[in-house]
């Protein structure tokens, strides 16, 4: 099993394919990253941050990532990961 630190390092340097089991038992494959060139910058509008561009709060048992195919934040439980492979789009 990959640990949070190792996974974060991979995602900060590349786009990775993460295969994990969703809460409902379905297996999901997601191309995701934490690379700055993909993750949107925070925008300030009338002194309020737009919620859709915020980095989600960190939870030690989950990992929030940017889904490059759906252009949005997604998360998964670290203990549900089946495989991780660095890739490119």
C-alpha positions, 0 to 999 in steps of 0.5 A: 500500500502506498502512503500519503507522503509518497502519493503526494510526491508522485502527484506533485511531479506527474499525472498519475492513474489511480485505481481505487475502490469507491465506497459503493464497491465500484472500481474507479480509474482516475487520471489525476495530479497535484501539478500546479499547471493543472490545478486552478489558482484561487480567485478572489471575487468581492473578497470571497474565494470561489468555492469551486477553485478552492483546494479541499481541506486535508483529511489524513485518511483521504487524498484530494486530487485534481481530476484532469479528465473531468476538470475538478477536485475529487478525493478517495480514501487512501486505504481503497487504492488498488494501484498507482502509475505515473503517466502522461495525458 
